[in-house]
């Protein structure tokens, strides 16, 4: 598995942002990335180093984010928890600063594994391989404990809230700690479960702020009514004797009227009938008085008395039915039986009124109207003894039941506080019992997760102790010193400079003594490169497994040292899984380019390319405020030629042909023009003379040279310093855009006058 693209890059300084839609860079096994100083190489190398197992911190621009993709489709992000962390090795300024202390002459240890530790090394590799899984297991166990505890807390909180809403505790809320205590102390069983009626009764009791009012109930007098009924039945079965006056017997319904008339006439001493104007003689009055004697009057009075009592009883019964307390006024746990008793009593009263009392009153009214009239056999059902006994017995029993319910209600009201406490306890026990299975499940889940965490932590600790023990057996950093010294000796060609192992690393020695002061830049490069190469196979790692990134490995070296340094890197890194070389040094770039050309363009067309040549292209787009670097394929003028002359001449020709304000590389053109001018003059006027002497020679040889254009070139030479390389081309110049344009025109004019064939050849090469 190798890296094939940077699929995301944001806030990376001068480096342009990249997204999933940006064209793939198509990294290969060998990757050469060339760019001028300040083009973003260091930032790019730090993106690589931030994915190592021990990445340097705080060196990327603030807010920088990136993602690399591999050839098997995986995405790799910053941080040490990625699949490439143990394979990446990055040589850059950060690596040197971290590992090599030039002022102290010291270096961090590099560990190699001796043959005698091979078995321990195998065990170490196996143990280290098991470490991520052990860490993951422990972290997973921690997360599980947290999840289980959160689940339990949520369960307790929600159940406690539900209980609290129902029991409405007076002084404080019912919360999770109380719920936990209840599960530990309360006796919970199947008997604790309440049915819906019981639940509602207990909830209602808990909802009340104070006791319900006590109630009263007036007993119904059944015996008196039954006695009156018996009297009425007896009277109704009697008939008064009216034989003295036959016509009154025939018209018995007039008896009452006759009685009233007689009494009125006697009271007012009337001798004449007010109705017929006939004479009302004393004899007639006596006859009527004898017929309507005291017995008849008593009979009539008894009927009236019975009627009045029955009407009063009827009204009382009906009033009683209306004034019975509502079931809603009864404590909830008595309400059901009370409601049934009320229904029975009201139904019995209604039956007694409709079936007995009202028919009895109607019969008395009929008897009063016609005292001699016999009872209608079809209207005597109310006189049935069994019916009377049953209905009044039902009224009596229902009234007693009602009275008993009301007594219990009043007792409940008197013990309201205790009953409310009992109701709260009953509701708590009901809900706790109902959710007991889930509570046990949640509690057991916590216990099991804690047990797993203990085991996972112990196993991880044991594995880490084992790894430390094995490390102590297999690591001997002293072995690495000899290898590093052999590399340094071959690199420098002498043994004056060496490193010596000490307890916690190495010391840098010169001629056998600790070095005083800092080594030269060339010596620093030699030590740093050799030290880095020695780390690639440290700790039992294989170079074939490594992804190596080298950022600017060459510094202040002569051509011989440069060639050796490049050869050393090429030979040592040839077997690496993947190599990235980032450099601003053209000679270094040429060395790697020559070595990897056969991989970039294999002789056989069927052989796939395994190398890529890339360029950090720095532009200042017209209208933009800052330069940006885009990683692009290397120009063929850099790729196919060892000199940068063709590449720079191409820029001069394009700049001269462009509109002044639209050329993206206008910012660097003064330096480019000066470099092309220097190379052209060195070719046309060999020797050590300066610009002025070479121009004098050209003016003698070419009379057609324009004096104004030569003056523009002189202005360029005065402002732009001489440079032997293209390393610093992207620095800003003090020349204006118009002056740069004039200098480019003047240079092209000079070349056309002095060597038109050369200019034509350049145009062909640059395809202009």
Wavefront OBJ file of the C-alpha trace (Angstrom):
o trace
v 0.000 0.000 0.000
v 1.422 3.391 -1.062
v 0.151 6.981 -1.132
v -1.338 7.975 -4.495
v -2.886 11.414 -3.939
v -3.526 14.369 -1.642
v -7.311 14.411 -1.838
v -7.843 17.263 0.646
v -5.673 20.225 1.634
v -6.863 23.443 3.271
v -5.212 26.383 5.061
v -1.734 25.086 4.200
v -0.002 28.431 3.778
v 1.131 29.111 0.208
v -0.043 25.671 -0.959
v -3.316 25.889 -2.884
v -6.367 24.123 -1.447
v -7.188 20.693 -2.819
v -10.526 18.869 -2.781
v -11.896 15.538 -3.931
v -12.676 17.195 -7.283
v -9.060 18.332 -7.841
v -7.157 16.235 -10.391
v -5.201 13.395 -8.792
v -1.441 13.875 -8.387
v -0.897 10.229 -9.277
v 2.011 9.567 -6.921
v 4.147 6.564 -7.876
v 6.772 4.531 -6.072
v 9.459 7.178 -6.754
v 8.384 10.825 -6.608
v 10.591 13.845 -7.325
v 9.043 17.195 -6.353
v 11.032 20.271 -7.414
v 10.256 23.801 -6.286
v 11.989 27.084 -5.597
v 12.647 28.320 -2.068
v 9.432 29.513 -0.409
v 7.194 27.405 -2.631
v 5.746 25.278 0.228
v 8.056 22.242 0.391
v 8.480 22.447 4.166
v 4.713 22.620 4.732
v 4.202 19.652 2.411
v 6.854 17.603 4.242
v 5.192 18.482 7.573
v 1.905 17.091 6.304
v 3.734 13.794 5.817
v 5.521 13.945 9.191
v 2.301 14.725 11.097
v 1.116 11.195 10.219
v 4.086 9.468 11.885
v 3.741 7.490 15.116
v 5.557 10.299 16.984
v 4.779 13.414 14.941
v 6.377 16.785 15.747
v 3.766 19.189 17.079
v 2.735 22.723 16.257
v 4.597 23.128 12.977
v 1.742 23.132 10.442
v -0.099 26.421 9.734
v -3.031 27.070 12.063
v -6.209 25.433 10.811
v -4.376 23.269 8.269
v -6.248 20.079 7.385
v -5.340 17.380 4.901
v -6.220 13.893 3.748
v -4.049 11.507 1.749
v -5.448 8.569 -0.193
v -3.730 5.247 -0.826
v -3.702 3.029 -3.879
v -6.116 0.621 -2.176
v -8.709 3.327 -1.503
v -8.025 4.123 2.159
v -8.077 7.717 3.427
v -5.307 8.790 5.811
v -5.568 11.886 8.012
v -3.251 13.724 10.358
v -2.471 12.295 13.771
v -0.772 9.103 14.841
v -3.845 6.851 14.627
v -3.590 5.947 10.954
v -2.482 2.920 8.957
v 0.764 4.558 7.778
v 2.038 5.814 11.147
v 4.717 3.129 11.594
v 5.747 3.105 7.924
v 6.422 6.800 7.365
v 9.918 8.234 7.824
v 10.395 11.953 7.097
v 13.721 13.773 6.829
v 13.272 17.519 7.096
v 14.312 20.448 9.230
v 12.035 19.284 12.057
v 13.669 15.842 12.100
v 17.133 17.393 12.349
v 16.113 19.805 15.114
v 14.435 17.028 17.090
v 17.221 14.474 16.863
v 20.478 16.414 16.484
v 21.585 19.040 19.008
v 24.437 20.736 17.183
v 25.333 23.138 19.984
v 25.566 20.287 22.520
v 27.088 17.845 20.048
v 24.522 15.176 20.905
v 22.012 12.967 19.077
v 19.029 10.862 20.169
v 19.553 7.092 20.299
v 18.911 4.769 17.377
v 18.185 1.150 18.341
v 19.243 -1.970 16.488
v 18.384 -5.564 17.323
v 21.218 -8.032 17.861
v 21.111 -11.638 16.662
v 20.924 -13.008 20.179
v 17.727 -11.036 20.762
v 15.953 -12.382 17.664
v 13.511 -14.519 19.648
v 12.706 -11.644 21.977
v 12.318 -9.373 18.944
v 9.744 -11.751 17.472
v 7.850 -11.699 20.746
v 8.147 -7.915 20.858
v 6.750 -7.524 17.359
v 3.867 -9.826 18.239
v 3.196 -7.941 21.485
v 3.350 -4.552 19.764
v 1.020 -5.878 17.088
v -1.473 -6.805 19.792
v -1.171 -3.414 21.504
v -3.635 -1.446 19.280
v -6.308 -4.100 19.789
v -5.700 -4.093 23.555
v -5.918 -0.295 23.667
v -9.032 -0.390 21.523
v -10.534 -3.019 23.827
v -9.849 -0.909 26.910
v -11.192 2.259 25.255
v -14.225 0.295 24.116
v -14.716 -0.972 27.672
v -14.513 2.604 28.976
v -17.077 3.729 26.442
v -19.286 0.766 27.359
v -19.069 1.631 31.067
v -19.955 5.223 30.275
v -22.831 4.121 28.041
v -24.161 1.663 30.636
v -23.909 4.255 33.406
v -25.633 6.791 31.193
v -28.331 4.228 30.385
v -28.820 3.535 34.097
v -28.879 7.241 34.935
v -31.453 7.872 32.214
v -33.571 4.921 33.366
v -33.497 6.058 36.998
v -34.063 9.706 36.134
v -37.054 8.994 33.890
v -38.636 6.482 36.288
v -38.047 8.797 39.269
v -39.607 11.681 37.338
v -42.660 9.550 36.525
v -43.053 8.460 40.150
v -42.528 12.014 41.404
v -45.246 13.311 39.097
v -47.686 10.773 40.541
v -46.857 10.819 44.232
v -46.343 14.608 44.403
v -44.046 14.549 47.453
v -44.766 17.438 49.785
v -41.317 18.743 50.702
v -38.951 17.595 47.953
v -38.765 15.820 44.638
v -38.507 12.084 44.320
v -35.214 11.652 42.461
v -32.811 8.950 41.290
v -30.923 8.567 44.631
v -34.221 7.903 46.464
v -35.204 5.439 43.735
v -31.886 3.597 44.168
v -32.437 3.480 47.933
v -36.005 2.181 47.482
v -34.798 -0.678 45.282
v -32.419 -1.646 48.087
v -34.816 -1.342 51.030
v -38.428 -1.879 49.934
v -40.031 -5.315 49.857
v -41.272 -5.685 46.286
v -43.462 -8.561 45.124
v -46.326 -9.380 42.788
v -48.731 -8.031 45.426
v -47.203 -4.590 44.897
v -48.761 -4.336 41.430
v -52.011 -2.319 41.414
v -54.855 -2.599 38.930
v -56.071 0.471 37.037
v -58.822 1.273 39.553
v -56.400 1.057 42.462
v -53.824 3.100 40.589
v -56.275 5.886 39.858
v -57.469 5.906 43.469
v -53.925 6.258 44.805
v -53.046 8.914 42.217
v -56.134 10.938 43.129
v -55.292 10.746 46.815
v -51.751 11.969 46.099
v -53.057 14.823 43.969
v -55.092 16.265 46.850
v -53.681 19.110 48.885
v -56.112 18.481 51.744
v -58.680 15.932 52.904
v -62.141 15.752 51.304
v -65.053 17.103 53.370
v -66.860 14.642 55.631
v -70.417 13.675 54.606
v -73.748 13.074 56.369
v -76.587 10.752 55.434
v -80.176 10.722 56.741
v -81.576 7.253 57.296
v -84.836 6.404 55.466
v -87.760 5.515 57.786
v -89.074 2.322 56.242
v -91.187 0.984 59.146
v -93.399 4.104 59.475
v -94.180 4.101 55.777
v -95.002 0.413 55.889
v -97.347 1.020 58.878
v -99.160 3.820 57.023
v -99.508 1.568 54.016
v -101.078 -1.144 56.141
v -103.591 1.403 57.547
v -104.379 2.680 54.074
v -104.989 -0.836 52.811
v -107.349 -1.506 55.694
v -109.307 1.738 55.140
v -109.542 1.162 51.445
v -111.060 -2.227 52.082
v -113.833 -0.690 54.316
v -117.198 0.794 53.064
v -119.308 3.261 55.247
v -123.037 2.385 55.833
v -125.382 4.821 54.018
v -128.692 2.897 54.018
v -130.770 5.756 55.505
v -130.515 7.737 52.280
v -130.485 5.327 49.320
v -129.719 8.049 46.777
v -126.452 8.884 48.582
v -125.442 5.237 48.441
v -126.132 5.321 44.734
v -124.209 8.565 44.331
v -121.496 8.030 46.933
v -119.084 10.348 45.099
v -121.343 13.210 46.293
v -120.937 12.392 49.968
v -118.198 14.837 50.461
v -120.116 17.571 48.730
v -123.217 16.821 50.782
v -121.157 16.856 53.993
v -119.700 20.240 53.182
v -123.111 21.622 52.136
v -124.798 20.447 55.307
v -122.115 21.930 57.493
v -122.314 25.239 55.626
v -126.112 25.541 55.803
v -126.166 24.724 59.531
v -123.320 27.089 60.297
v -125.077 29.906 58.485
v -128.593 28.868 59.687
v -129.939 28.688 56.206
v -133.460 27.224 55.774
v -133.339 27.242 52.008
v -131.003 25.173 49.788
v -128.607 27.470 48.009
v -128.383 25.033 45.125
v -132.058 24.268 44.359
v -133.870 27.014 46.401
v -135.871 24.239 48.032
v -136.863 24.303 51.683
v -134.246 22.671 53.908
v -136.354 21.480 56.773
v -135.028 20.466 60.154
v -136.141 16.945 59.435
v -134.091 16.850 56.272
v -131.097 18.228 58.085
v -131.435 15.606 60.787
v -131.719 12.859 58.210
v -128.532 14.011 56.536
v -126.754 14.354 59.872
v -127.722 10.841 60.832
v -126.441 9.533 57.510
v -123.197 11.476 57.792
v -122.428 10.557 61.382
v -119.101 10.674 63.253
v -118.043 7.257 61.908
v -118.098 8.523 58.370
v -116.175 11.618 59.430
v -113.550 9.491 61.154
v -113.338 7.304 58.064
v -112.778 10.338 55.891
v -110.272 11.802 58.345
v -108.322 8.537 58.516
v -108.126 8.414 54.725
v -106.944 12.010 54.565
v -104.358 11.343 57.256
v -103.044 8.253 55.428
v -102.928 10.191 52.179
v -100.987 13.049 53.780
v -98.472 10.704 55.368
v -97.979 8.806 52.129
v -97.515 12.055 50.193
v -94.938 13.199 52.757
v -93.164 9.844 52.523
v -93.193 10.065 48.736
v -91.742 13.587 48.791
v -89.172 12.575 51.401
v -88.077 9.559 49.371
v -87.731 11.643 46.225
v -85.831 14.367 48.108
v -83.577 11.747 49.654
v -82.753 10.349 46.215
v -81.844 13.847 45.026
v -79.685 14.714 48.035
v -77.621 11.543 48.222
v -73.894 12.659 48.054
v -72.317 12.207 44.629
v -69.765 9.402 44.166
v -67.299 12.153 43.196
v -67.484 13.390 46.799
v -66.385 10.000 48.135
v -62.773 8.923 48.587
v -61.608 7.043 45.537
v -61.116 3.624 47.104
v -64.770 3.628 48.371
v -66.195 5.168 45.223
v -66.929 2.005 43.275
v -68.912 0.215 46.011
v -70.548 3.487 47.033
v -71.640 4.174 43.461
v -73.257 0.739 43.226
v -75.062 1.275 46.546
v -76.328 4.673 45.342
v -77.639 3.149 42.150
v -79.416 0.365 44.051
v -80.932 2.802 46.568
v -82.153 5.241 43.938
v -83.625 2.411 41.909
v -85.396 0.983 45.025
v -86.757 4.421 46.000
v -87.964 4.999 42.465
v -89.664 1.598 42.427
v -91.270 2.240 45.845
v -92.591 5.621 44.754
v -93.836 4.491 41.353
v -95.088 1.030 42.221
v -96.381 1.504 45.795
v -96.657 5.050 47.135
v -98.102 6.773 44.106
v -100.657 3.944 43.414
v -101.613 3.984 47.133
v -102.209 7.751 47.078
v -104.224 7.386 43.888
v -106.360 4.658 45.521
v -107.006 6.857 48.586
v -107.998 9.760 46.346
v -110.452 7.459 44.570
v -111.854 6.238 47.915
v -112.248 9.768 49.162
v -114.108 10.635 46.001
v -116.441 7.581 46.192
v -116.298 6.085 49.676
v -118.685 3.285 48.804
v -116.804 2.329 45.667
v -115.136 -1.071 45.808
v -111.412 -1.363 44.908
v -110.473 -2.148 41.324
v -108.828 -5.596 41.388
v -106.488 -4.553 38.509
v -105.131 -1.607 40.536
v -104.157 -3.438 43.702
v -100.626 -4.673 42.793
v -99.163 -2.111 45.183
v -100.975 -3.840 48.009
v -99.022 -7.063 47.428
v -97.367 -7.932 50.707
v -94.309 -9.590 49.128
v -93.707 -6.635 46.827
v -93.865 -4.271 49.788
v -91.479 -6.380 51.830
v -88.966 -6.772 48.987
v -88.857 -3.109 47.937
v -88.630 -1.678 51.434
v -86.085 -4.318 52.438
v -83.972 -3.259 49.425
v -84.293 0.392 50.441
v -83.255 -0.482 53.962
v -80.235 -2.618 52.944
v -79.053 -0.140 50.287
v -79.338 2.700 52.784
v -77.322 0.748 55.335
v -74.622 0.031 52.700
v -74.566 3.701 51.766
v -74.307 4.698 55.376
v -71.414 2.268 55.842
v -69.603 3.727 52.800
v -70.021 7.247 54.127
v -68.715 6.217 57.540
v -65.606 4.739 55.905
v -65.249 7.902 53.806
v -65.344 10.032 56.941
v -62.811 7.781 58.652
v -60.544 8.100 55.576
v -60.835 11.879 55.686
v -59.872 11.858 59.347
v -56.676 9.878 58.530
v -55.890 11.789 55.314
v -52.155 12.342 55.959
v -51.471 8.712 56.773
v -53.523 7.474 53.835
v -51.693 9.866 51.504
v -48.342 8.551 52.753
v -49.596 4.993 52.231
v -50.753 5.910 48.716
v -47.343 7.355 47.866
v -45.661 4.212 49.122
v -48.088 2.016 47.171
v -47.435 3.941 43.951
v -43.674 3.790 44.483
v -43.799 0.040 45.064
v -46.072 -0.457 42.054
v -43.763 1.362 39.628
v -40.599 -0.066 41.148
v -41.985 -3.598 40.853
v -43.258 -2.973 37.337
v -39.758 -1.832 36.244
v -37.769 -4.205 38.446
v -36.690 -6.440 35.562
v -35.302 -3.507 33.577
v -33.589 -2.147 36.702
v -31.855 -5.470 37.266
v -30.868 -5.643 33.601
v -29.382 -2.131 33.699
v -27.581 -2.802 36.985
v -26.184 -6.096 35.696
v -25.048 -4.311 32.524
v -23.030 -1.854 34.623
v -21.467 -4.663 36.645
v -20.538 -6.605 33.504
v -19.098 -3.501 31.790
v -16.993 -2.667 34.876
v -15.766 -6.256 35.015
v -14.792 -6.042 31.338
v -12.991 -2.725 31.943
v -11.020 -4.214 34.833
v -10.017 -7.224 32.739
v -9.195 -5.078 29.673
v -7.142 -2.630 31.782
v -5.258 -5.446 33.491
v -4.581 -7.155 30.151
v -3.344 -3.880 28.616
v -1.119 -3.160 31.613
v 0.292 -6.665 31.421
v 0.923 -6.276 27.673
v 2.611 -2.877 28.154
v 4.807 -4.290 30.907
v 5.697 -7.168 28.606
v 6.594 -4.753 25.797
v 8.831 -2.719 28.144
v 10.493 -5.909 29.301
v 11.097 -7.097 25.738
v 12.352 -3.649 24.706
v 14.937 -3.857 27.428
v 16.058 -7.221 26.062
v 16.310 -6.385 22.377
v 17.396 -2.730 22.099
v 21.082 -1.891 21.968
v 21.614 1.577 20.553
v 25.378 1.138 20.683
v 25.237 -1.144 17.627
v 23.859 1.705 15.498
v 26.864 3.984 16.141
v 29.213 1.811 14.090
v 26.811 1.787 11.134
v 26.337 5.551 11.242
v 30.109 6.115 11.446
v 30.728 3.905 8.406
v 28.213 5.980 6.448
v 29.798 9.274 7.617
v 33.311 8.070 6.754
v 32.259 7.075 3.254
v 30.323 10.325 2.874
v 33.170 12.661 3.988
v 36.110 10.554 2.897
v 37.820 10.686 6.323
v 37.402 9.466 9.908
v 37.828 12.768 11.695
v 34.128 13.126 12.464
v 32.307 10.322 14.312
v 29.551 9.644 16.803
v 30.032 7.797 20.069
v 27.246 6.038 21.994
v 26.548 7.291 25.501
v 23.862 6.296 28.003
v 20.984 8.241 26.437
v 22.073 8.642 22.832
v 25.232 9.737 21.030
v 27.921 12.393 21.220
v 29.497 13.901 18.105
v 33.311 13.661 18.247
v 36.097 15.174 16.167
v 39.419 13.339 16.268
v 38.231 11.274 19.246
v 37.117 14.199 21.427
v 33.663 15.751 21.917
v 33.206 18.406 19.272
v 33.591 22.062 20.245
v 31.179 24.418 18.521
v 28.961 23.443 15.636
v 30.075 21.320 12.665
v 30.231 22.925 9.220
v 27.087 22.937 7.070
v 28.528 20.123 4.969
v 29.329 18.088 8.070
v 25.870 18.742 9.464
v 24.350 17.473 6.235
v 26.549 14.373 6.305
v 25.684 13.540 9.908
v 21.980 14.320 9.493
v 21.560 12.256 6.315
v 23.547 9.308 7.672
v 21.719 9.464 10.991
v 18.368 9.486 9.186
v 19.307 6.541 6.991
v 20.324 4.575 10.072
v 16.861 5.034 11.593
v 15.046 3.456 8.650
v 15.777 -0.093 9.779
v 15.790 0.630 13.509
v 13.614 -1.394 15.881
v 13.601 -4.334 13.506
v 11.831 -2.469 10.712
v 12.407 -3.305 7.047
v 13.235 -0.695 4.400
v 10.870 -2.543 2.057
v 8.015 -1.522 4.318
v 8.952 2.140 4.537
v 7.448 5.256 2.926
v 10.359 7.719 2.988
v 10.054 11.488 2.544
v 13.256 13.529 2.138
v 12.967 17.333 2.134
v 16.001 19.272 0.813
v 18.731 16.787 1.799
v 21.539 18.861 0.222
v 23.020 21.966 1.860
v 26.269 23.795 1.046
v 27.927 20.825 -0.628
v 30.447 20.868 -3.429
v 29.642 18.860 -6.537
v 31.553 15.791 -5.342
v 29.793 15.750 -1.956
v 26.479 16.432 -3.642
v 26.943 13.534 -6.027
v 27.864 11.226 -3.171
v 24.989 12.356 -0.990
v 22.518 11.777 -3.810
v 24.082 8.416 -4.653
v 23.917 7.390 -0.986
v 20.244 8.294 -0.772
v 19.450 6.589 -4.065
v 21.179 3.366 -3.094
v 19.810 3.244 0.464
v 16.260 4.084 -0.594
v 16.058 1.944 -3.726
v 14.214 -0.870 -1.931
v 11.792 1.398 -0.047
v 8.082 0.875 -0.584
v 7.731 4.521 -1.683
v 10.044 7.542 -1.832
v 9.318 11.281 -1.990
v 12.233 13.674 -2.601
v 11.451 17.389 -2.262
v 14.233 19.777 -3.285
v 14.918 23.346 -4.369
v 18.457 22.472 -5.511
v 18.618 22.040 -9.266
v 21.742 19.875 -9.198
v 20.133 17.578 -6.623
v 16.998 17.487 -8.753
v 19.076 16.524 -11.787
v 20.766 13.675 -9.892
v 17.460 12.085 -8.889
v 15.936 12.860 -12.277
v 18.730 11.001 -14.076
v 18.496 8.018 -11.724
v 14.699 7.747 -11.958
v 14.227 8.537 -15.656
v 14.182 4.823 -16.444
v 11.253 4.430 -14.026
v 9.496 7.553 -15.316
v 9.638 6.429 -18.941
v 10.515 2.698 -19.183
v 12.022 1.452 -22.456
v 9.201 -1.021 -22.959
v 5.930 0.712 -23.652
v 4.056 -2.075 -21.859
v 5.966 -1.473 -18.617
v 3.995 0.890 -16.333
v 5.698 4.019 -15.054
v 6.776 3.865 -11.409
v 8.131 7.409 -11.037
v 6.568 10.868 -11.150
v 8.313 14.228 -11.685
v 6.339 17.092 -10.158
v 6.843 20.835 -9.816
v 5.672 23.348 -7.208
v 4.264 26.010 -9.511
v 4.033 29.402 -7.770
v 1.675 31.962 -9.332
v 0.307 35.381 -8.493
v -2.953 35.393 -10.411
v -4.030 38.735 -11.842
v -6.258 40.438 -9.273
v -5.095 38.147 -6.477
v -3.501 39.315 -3.241
v -1.140 36.433 -2.492
v 0.906 33.853 -4.326
v -0.317 30.272 -4.423
v 1.523 27.057 -5.158
v -0.039 24.302 -7.224
v 1.538 20.852 -7.536
v 1.770 20.150 -11.282
v 3.632 17.844 -13.627
v 7.201 19.028 -14.148
v 7.750 21.061 -17.319
v 9.456 19.091 -20.067
v 12.011 21.946 -20.285
v 13.117 21.099 -16.733
v 12.573 17.367 -17.110
v 14.509 16.866 -20.373
v 17.372 19.325 -19.871
v 19.898 19.606 -17.065
v 20.110 23.385 -17.411
v 17.284 25.644 -16.309
v 18.087 27.996 -19.189
v 15.409 26.653 -21.545
v 12.732 26.803 -18.852
v 13.590 30.407 -17.939
v 13.864 31.511 -21.563
v 10.387 30.089 -22.119
v 9.086 32.362 -19.345
v 10.831 35.400 -20.865
v 9.307 34.719 -24.294
v 5.819 34.198 -22.843
v 6.104 37.311 -20.672
v 7.163 39.407 -23.634
v 4.205 38.123 -25.645
v 1.635 38.631 -22.853
v -0.421 41.631 -21.799
v 1.448 43.467 -19.062
v -1.036 42.818 -16.258
v -2.112 39.276 -17.099
v 1.033 37.162 -16.702
v 0.805 35.012 -13.561
v 4.599 34.907 -13.141
v 5.235 38.625 -13.626
v 6.360 38.951 -9.992
v 9.513 36.829 -10.608
v 10.387 38.027 -14.109
v 13.155 40.498 -13.095
v 15.145 37.620 -11.535
v 14.352 35.321 -14.482
v 15.406 37.914 -17.078
v 18.672 38.568 -15.198
v 19.431 34.817 -15.039
v 18.743 34.310 -18.780
v 20.856 37.381 -19.587
v 23.770 36.025 -17.513
v 23.664 32.628 -19.225
v 23.360 34.137 -22.716
v 26.284 36.538 -22.128
v 28.421 33.736 -20.650
v 27.754 31.726 -23.829
v 28.342 34.586 -26.277
v 31.222 36.257 -24.388
v 33.228 33.624 -22.506
v 35.504 34.928 -19.783
v 35.454 36.469 -16.359
v 34.499 39.970 -17.424
v 31.491 41.687 -15.961
v 28.322 42.871 -17.656
v 29.791 46.174 -18.821
v 32.831 44.645 -20.532
v 30.726 41.976 -22.227
v 28.263 44.570 -23.499
v 31.139 46.675 -24.858
v 32.391 43.654 -26.776
v 28.896 42.989 -28.193
v 28.441 46.635 -29.223
v 31.698 46.480 -31.154
v 30.635 43.293 -32.901
v 26.998 44.330 -33.498
v 26.572 47.989 -34.431
v 22.788 47.556 -34.737
v 22.281 47.172 -30.988
v 19.777 49.717 -29.637
v 21.314 51.996 -26.991
v 17.962 52.459 -25.166
v 17.452 48.711 -24.893
v 20.994 48.274 -23.575
v 20.199 50.953 -20.983
v 17.134 48.966 -19.896
v 19.339 45.907 -19.384
v 21.836 47.975 -17.405
v 18.967 49.073 -15.153
v 18.079 45.385 -14.658
v 21.669 44.492 -13.740
v 21.844 47.343 -11.236
v 18.671 46.266 -9.421
v 18.909 42.453 -9.605
v 21.833 40.625 -8.021
v 23.719 37.945 -9.886
v 22.612 34.359 -9.184
v 24.139 31.059 -10.197
v 20.925 29.095 -9.652
v 17.172 29.422 -9.853
v 16.673 28.683 -6.135
v 15.583 32.202 -5.187
v 13.667 33.232 -8.282
v 10.357 33.726 -6.518
v 11.569 36.602 -4.349
v 9.934 39.962 -5.047
v 11.833 42.602 -7.045
v 11.929 46.384 -6.703
v 11.455 46.769 -10.458
v 8.081 47.936 -11.701
v 6.012 45.885 -14.125
v 6.755 48.375 -16.913
v 10.496 48.145 -16.214
v 10.324 44.333 -16.253
v 8.441 44.416 -19.556
v 11.001 46.774 -21.054
v 13.858 44.548 -19.834
v 12.236 41.480 -21.436
v 11.805 43.322 -24.753
v 15.420 44.496 -24.576
v 16.745 40.986 -23.857
v 14.800 39.468 -26.788
v 16.019 42.295 -29.029
v 19.618 41.689 -27.904
v 19.364 37.946 -28.611
v 17.751 38.552 -31.996
v 20.528 40.954 -33.005
v 23.464 38.998 -31.596
v 22.351 35.401 -32.303
v 19.089 35.118 -34.273
v 19.648 31.395 -34.911
v 19.906 30.802 -31.163
v 16.660 32.716 -30.564
v 14.892 30.791 -33.312
v 16.050 27.506 -31.809
v 14.756 28.601 -28.408
v 11.381 29.528 -29.909
v 11.165 26.072 -31.508
v 12.057 24.329 -28.261
v 9.535 26.417 -26.376
v 7.037 25.886 -29.201
v 6.411 29.600 -29.670
l 1 2 3 4 5 6 7 8 9 10 11 12 13 14 15 16 17 18 19 20 21 22 23 24 25 26 27 28 29 30 31 32 33 34 35 36 37 38 39 40 41 42 43 44 45 46 47 48 49 50 51 52 53 54 55 56 57 58 59 60 61 62 63 64 65 66 67 68 69 70 71 72 73 74 75 76 77 78 79 80 81 82 83 84 85 86 87 88 89 90 91 92 93 94 95 96 97 98 99 100 101 102 103 104 105 106 107 108 109 110 111 112 113 114 115 116 117 118 119 120 121 122 123 124 125 126 127 128 129 130 131 132 133 134 135 136 137 138 139 140 141 142 143 144 145 146 147 148 149 150 151 152 153 154 155 156 157 158 159 160 161 162 163 164 165 166 167 168 169 170 171 172 173 174 175 176 177 178 179 180 181 182 183 184 185 186 187 188 189 190 191 192 193 194 195 196 197 198 199 200 201 202 203 204 205 206 207 208 209 210 211 212 213 214 215 216 217 218 219 220 221 222 223 224 225 226 227 228 229 230 231 232 233 234 235 236 237 238 239 240 241 242 243 244 245 246 247 248 249 250 251 252 253 254 255 256 257 258 259 260 261 262 263 264 265 266 267 268 269 270 271 272 273 274 275 276 277 278 279 280 281 282 283 284 285 286 287 288 289 290 291 292 293 294 295 296 297 298 299 300 301 302 303 304 305 306 307 308 309 310 311 312 313 314 315 316 317 318 319 320 321 322 323 324 325 326 327 328 329 330 331 332 333 334 335 336 337 338 339 340 341 342 343 344 345 346 347 348 349 350 351 352 353 354 355 356 357 358 359 360 361 362 363 364 365 366 367 368 369 370 371 372 373 374 375 376 377 378 379 380 381 382 383 384 385 386 387 388 389 390 391 392 393 394 395 396 397 398 399 400 401 402 403 404 405 406 407 408 409 410 411 412 413 414 415 416 417 418 419 420 421 422 423 424 425 426 427 428 429 430 431 432 433 434 435 436 437 438 439 440 441 442 443 444 445 446 447 448 449 450 451 452 453 454 455 456 457 458 459 460 461 462 463 464 465 466 467 468 469 470 471 472 473 474 475 476 477 478 479 480 481 482 483 484 485 486 487 488 489 490 491 492 493 494 495 496 497 498 499 500 501 502 503 504 505 506 507 508 509 510 511 512 513 514 515 516 517 518 519 520 521 522 523 524 525 526 527 528 529 530 531 532 533 534 535 536 537 538 539 540 541 542 543 544 545 546 547 548 549 550 551 552 553 554 555 556 557 558 559 560 561 562 563 564 565 566 567 568 569 570 571 572 573 574 575 576 577 578 579 580 581 582 583 584 585 586 587 588 589 590 591 592 593 594 595 596 597 598 599 600 601 602 603 604 605 606 607 608 609 610 611 612 613 614 615 616 617 618 619 620 621 622 623 624 625 626 627 628 629 630 631 632 633 634 635 636 637 638 639 640 641 642 643 644 645 646 647 648 649 650 651 652 653 654 655 656 657 658 659 660 661 662 663 664 665 666 667 668 669 670 671 672 673 674 675 676 677 678 679 680 681 682 683 684 685 686 687 688 689 690 691 692 693 694 695 696 697 698 699 700 701 702 703 704 705 706 707 708 709 710 711 712 713 714 715 716 717 718 719 720 721 722 723 724 725 726 727 728 729 730 731 732 733 734 735 736 737 738 739 740 741 742 743 744 745 746 747 748 749 750 751 752 753 754 755 756 757 758 759 760 761 762 763 764 765 766 767 768
